[in-house]
């Protein structure tokens, strides 16, 4: 039985390099995320939007843009996501830019320590998001959340879960990656992240990537999906601030979501970087909601689910 769902809006672009992701939560609501999830027989509550500091749009300081504001937003996200997990609800964080995955996954990691669950994180993204203040070309913290979760970063961000590092890199599977900065490549390699980049998907197929990414997920696994909308090819999802050509097609993305749904283990979700300022008639939000519906069980035929 699927846990009841709580939607949490985080309307900020505090960690991004362009404005507009702050409008993402409302665009997803306009695209009918609530009735679409309810159509799958799910119990859905919309908790509304979190609040936090405005975006001051300043230059980087010591390699970070808006560090204090990012920390404040992520603390709010952490507290909200953790509260829903304690109520045995499935939190869906509606971003906002992907720096907020730091607060969300920190809360999930804390919950897994509380409950003795294994954690598996699927990071669906065009980017590895494994930069540090020394490697980043921009200072934008939405390029750093995975690194911070793995302990590379300032204490105000790395310690949100109550433990540093919040996660082990071995718990992460990155899918769809096709843009990694030079120094970032070395750090990804040194940390031992499992990355199924677009070359792997081109050569082996999305099915093989997902089978490997989901290997050993079992009844004691908390499966967290962090879905950056720029994971998708910009031909089908133009409404993001950091488009990278050559991403998964609509069908590849559907297969990815359906294979996650088949596990029956999805327990928390981020939907990040939707930027209506770059979209066309809310098309990207509608595609994202369509894929989220597949993540929660929509399929062409009735299929057996894992128990």
C-alpha positions as CSV (number, residue, x, y, z in Angstrom):
1,X,0.0,0.0,0.0
2,X,1.5,3.4,-1.1
3,X,2.0,5.8,1.8
4,X,-0.1,9.0,1.6
5,X,1.6,11.8,-0.2
6,X,2.5,15.3,1.0
7,X,3.5,18.1,-1.5
8,X,5.9,20.7,-0.3
9,X,6.6,23.7,-2.4
10,X,10.0,25.4,-2.2
11,X,9.7,28.5,-4.4
12,X,13.3,29.8,-4.7
13,X,16.1,30.0,-7.3
14,X,18.6,30.9,-4.5
15,X,21.2,28.4,-5.8
16,X,20.7,28.8,-9.5
17,X,22.5,30.8,-12.2
18,X,19.2,32.2,-13.7
19,X,16.0,33.4,-12.2
20,X,12.7,31.6,-12.5
21,X,12.8,28.2,-10.8
22,X,11.0,29.9,-7.9
23,X,7.9,29.7,-10.1
24,X,8.3,25.9,-10.5
25,X,6.0,24.7,-7.7
26,X,3.0,26.8,-9.0
27,X,3.6,25.6,-12.6
28,X,3.4,22.0,-11.4
29,X,0.2,22.7,-9.6
30,X,-1.2,24.4,-12.7
31,X,-0.2,21.2,-14.6
32,X,-2.6,19.4,-12.3
33,X,-0.1,17.4,-10.2
34,X,-2.6,16.9,-7.4
35,X,-5.6,15.5,-9.5
36,X,-3.2,13.5,-11.6
37,X,-1.8,11.8,-8.5
38,X,-5.3,11.4,-7.0
39,X,-6.3,9.6,-10.3
40,X,-3.9,6.9,-9.3
41,X,-5.9,6.3,-6.1
42,X,-3.3,8.2,-4.0
43,X,-4.1,10.2,-0.8
44,X,-2.5,13.6,-1.5
45,X,-2.2,16.7,0.8
46,X,-0.7,19.9,-0.5
47,X,1.2,21.5,2.4
48,X,1.6,24.7,0.5
49,X,4.9,26.6,0.1
50,X,7.8,27.1,2.4
51,X,9.1,30.6,2.9
52,X,12.6,31.8,3.1
53,X,15.0,34.7,2.2
54,X,14.6,36.4,-1.2
55,X,17.3,36.0,-3.8
56,X,19.8,38.9,-3.5
57,X,21.4,38.1,-6.8
58,X,25.0,38.7,-5.7
59,X,28.4,37.6,-6.9
60,X,30.2,34.6,-5.2
61,X,32.0,35.1,-1.9
62,X,34.8,32.5,-1.3
63,X,33.4,30.3,-4.1
64,X,29.7,30.3,-3.0
65,X,26.8,32.4,-4.1
66,X,24.2,33.2,-1.4
67,X,25.6,30.7,1.1
68,X,23.6,32.0,4.1
69,X,20.4,32.1,2.1
70,X,20.9,28.6,0.7
71,X,21.6,27.3,4.2
72,X,18.3,28.9,5.5
73,X,16.2,27.4,2.7
74,X,17.8,24.0,3.0
75,X,17.2,23.9,6.8
76,X,13.5,24.7,6.1
77,X,13.3,21.9,3.5
78,X,15.1,19.5,5.8
79,X,12.6,20.1,8.6
80,X,9.5,19.9,6.4
81,X,10.6,16.7,4.6
82,X,11.7,15.1,7.9
83,X,8.3,15.9,9.5
84,X,6.4,14.2,6.7
85,X,8.6,11.1,6.9
86,X,8.0,10.8,10.6
87,X,4.3,10.8,9.9
88,X,4.8,7.9,7.5
89,X,3.9,10.1,4.5
90,X,5.8,10.3,1.2
91,X,7.1,13.8,0.7
92,X,7.3,15.3,-2.8
93,X,9.4,18.4,-2.8
94,X,8.4,20.8,-5.6
95,X,11.4,23.0,-6.5
96,X,12.9,25.4,-6.8
97,X,16.5,24.8,-7.8
98,X,18.4,21.7,-7.2
99,X,20.5,23.0,-4.3
100,X,17.3,22.1,-2.3
101,X,18.1,18.4,-2.8
102,X,20.6,18.9,-0.1
103,X,18.0,19.6,2.6
104,X,15.6,17.0,1.2
105,X,18.2,14.1,1.1
106,X,19.7,15.1,4.4
107,X,16.2,14.6,6.0
108,X,15.8,11.2,4.2
109,X,19.3,10.1,5.4
110,X,18.4,11.1,9.0
111,X,15.1,9.2,8.7
112,X,16.9,6.1,7.4
113,X,19.3,6.2,10.4
114,X,16.2,6.4,12.7
115,X,14.5,3.4,11.1
116,X,17.4,1.2,10.1
117,X,16.6,1.4,6.4
118,X,19.1,1.2,3.6
119,X,19.1,4.4,1.4
120,X,19.3,4.3,-2.4
121,X,19.3,7.7,-4.2
122,X,18.6,7.9,-8.0
123,X,19.9,11.3,-9.2
124,X,18.2,12.0,-12.6
125,X,20.0,14.9,-14.0
126,X,22.1,16.3,-16.9
127,X,24.7,17.3,-14.4
128,X,26.6,15.5,-11.7
129,X,26.2,18.4,-9.2
130,X,29.5,17.4,-7.5
131,X,31.3,20.7,-7.6
132,X,33.0,22.4,-4.7
133,X,33.9,26.1,-4.0
134,X,37.4,25.4,-5.4
135,X,36.1,23.7,-8.6
136,X,33.0,25.6,-9.5
137,X,33.2,28.0,-12.4
138,X,30.1,29.9,-11.2
139,X,29.7,29.6,-7.4
140,X,26.1,28.5,-8.0
141,X,25.3,26.0,-5.2
142,X,22.8,24.1,-7.3
143,X,25.9,22.5,-8.9
144,X,27.1,21.3,-5.4
145,X,24.4,19.3,-3.5
146,X,25.7,15.8,-4.1
147,X,29.2,16.9,-3.1
148,X,27.9,18.5,0.0
149,X,25.8,15.4,0.9
150,X,29.1,13.4,0.6
151,X,30.9,15.8,3.0
152,X,32.6,18.1,0.5
153,X,31.5,21.6,1.5
154,X,30.9,24.1,4.3
155,X,29.7,22.7,7.6
156,X,26.5,24.8,7.5
157,X,25.5,22.6,4.5
158,X,27.2,19.3,5.1
159,X,25.9,18.9,8.7
160,X,22.1,19.3,8.0
161,X,21.3,15.6,8.6
162,X,23.1,15.6,12.0
163,X,26.0,13.5,10.6
164,X,28.9,14.3,8.3
165,X,28.9,13.1,5.7
166,X,25.1,12.7,5.4
167,X,25.4,9.9,2.8
168,X,27.9,7.4,1.4
169,X,28.6,8.1,-2.3
170,X,28.0,4.3,-2.9
171,X,24.3,4.9,-2.2
172,X,23.9,7.2,-5.2
173,X,23.2,6.2,-8.8
174,X,23.3,9.1,-11.3
175,X,21.4,8.7,-14.6
176,X,21.4,10.8,-17.7
177,X,24.6,12.7,-17.0
178,X,26.1,14.6,-19.9
179,X,27.6,17.8,-18.5
180,X,30.4,17.6,-15.9
181,X,33.1,20.3,-15.3
182,X,36.7,19.4,-15.6
183,X,37.7,19.4,-12.0
184,X,34.4,17.9,-11.0
185,X,35.1,14.8,-13.2
186,X,38.2,13.9,-11.1
187,X,36.2,14.3,-7.8
188,X,33.4,12.2,-9.1
189,X,35.9,9.5,-10.0
190,X,37.7,9.7,-6.6
191,X,34.5,9.6,-4.7
192,X,33.4,6.4,-6.6
193,X,30.0,7.6,-7.7
194,X,28.0,5.2,-9.9
195,X,27.2,7.3,-13.0
196,X,25.1,6.0,-15.9
197,X,25.9,8.8,-18.4
198,X,24.3,9.3,-21.8
199,X,27.0,7.4,-23.5
200,X,26.2,4.3,-21.3
201,X,22.5,4.8,-22.1
202,X,23.2,5.2,-25.8
203,X,25.3,2.0,-25.9
204,X,23.5,-0.2,-23.4
205,X,20.0,1.3,-23.3
206,X,17.9,2.8,-20.5
207,X,16.7,-0.7,-19.4
208,X,20.3,-1.9,-18.6
209,X,21.1,1.4,-16.8
210,X,17.9,1.1,-14.6
211,X,18.5,-2.6,-13.9
212,X,21.9,-1.8,-12.6
213,X,20.8,1.4,-10.7
214,X,18.0,-0.6,-9.0
215,X,20.0,-3.7,-8.2
216,X,19.8,-4.9,-4.6
217,X,16.8,-2.6,-3.8
218,X,14.8,-4.7,-1.4
219,X,12.0,-4.5,1.2
220,X,14.4,-2.7,3.6
221,X,15.4,0.0,1.1
222,X,14.2,3.6,1.1
223,X,14.3,4.7,-2.5
224,X,14.7,8.4,-3.0
225,X,14.4,9.9,-6.5
226,X,15.8,13.4,-7.1
227,X,14.4,14.4,-10.5
228,X,16.0,17.5,-12.1
229,X,13.8,18.3,-15.1
230,X,17.0,19.1,-17.2
231,X,17.5,15.3,-17.1
232,X,15.2,15.3,-20.1
233,X,16.2,16.3,-23.6
234,X,15.4,20.0,-24.1
235,X,13.4,19.2,-27.2
236,X,10.7,17.8,-24.9
237,X,11.5,19.9,-21.8
238,X,12.7,23.4,-22.7
239,X,11.6,24.9,-19.4
240,X,14.8,24.7,-17.4
241,X,17.6,27.2,-16.9
242,X,20.5,24.8,-17.8
243,X,19.5,22.9,-20.9
244,X,21.9,20.3,-22.3
245,X,21.2,18.7,-25.6
246,X,21.2,14.9,-26.0
247,X,19.2,13.8,-23.0
248,X,16.8,10.9,-22.6
249,X,13.8,10.9,-25.0
250,X,10.3,10.8,-23.8
251,X,10.1,7.0,-24.1
252,X,13.4,6.5,-22.3
253,X,12.2,8.7,-19.5
254,X,8.9,6.9,-19.3
255,X,10.8,3.5,-19.1
256,X,13.0,5.0,-16.3
257,X,10.0,6.0,-14.3
258,X,8.0,2.8,-14.9
259,X,11.0,0.6,-13.8
260,X,11.2,2.7,-10.6
261,X,7.5,2.3,-10.0
262,X,7.8,-1.5,-10.6
263,X,10.1,-1.8,-7.5
264,X,7.3,-0.6,-5.2
265,X,10.0,1.1,-3.1
266,X,9.7,4.8,-3.9
267,X,9.6,6.6,-0.6
268,X,10.5,10.2,-1.3
269,X,10.8,12.5,-4.4
270,X,12.3,15.8,-5.5
271,X,11.1,17.6,-8.6
272,X,13.6,20.3,-9.3
273,X,14.7,23.1,-11.7
274,X,11.4,23.6,-13.5
275,X,11.7,27.1,-14.8
276,X,8.5,28.5,-16.3
277,X,10.4,31.6,-17.5
278,X,12.0,29.4,-20.2
279,X,9.0,27.2,-20.9
280,X,6.4,27.2,-23.7
281,X,2.8,27.2,-22.5
282,X,3.7,25.2,-19.4
283,X,4.7,22.3,-21.6
284,X,7.6,21.2,-19.5
285,X,5.5,21.1,-16.3
286,X,3.0,19.0,-18.1
287,X,5.7,16.5,-19.3
288,X,7.1,16.4,-15.7
289,X,3.7,15.6,-14.2
290,X,3.1,13.0,-16.9
291,X,6.4,11.3,-15.9
292,X,5.6,11.6,-12.2
293,X,2.3,9.8,-12.8
294,X,4.3,6.9,-14.3
295,X,6.5,7.0,-11.3
296,X,3.5,6.3,-9.2
297,X,2.1,3.5,-11.3
298,X,0.6,4.7,-14.5
299,X,1.2,2.1,-17.3
300,X,-0.3,1.0,-20.5
301,X,-1.2,-2.4,-19.2
302,X,-1.7,-3.9,-15.8
303,X,1.7,-5.1,-14.5
304,X,2.9,-7.1,-11.6
305,X,4.5,-4.9,-8.9
306,X,7.3,-5.9,-6.5
307,X,6.0,-6.7,-3.0
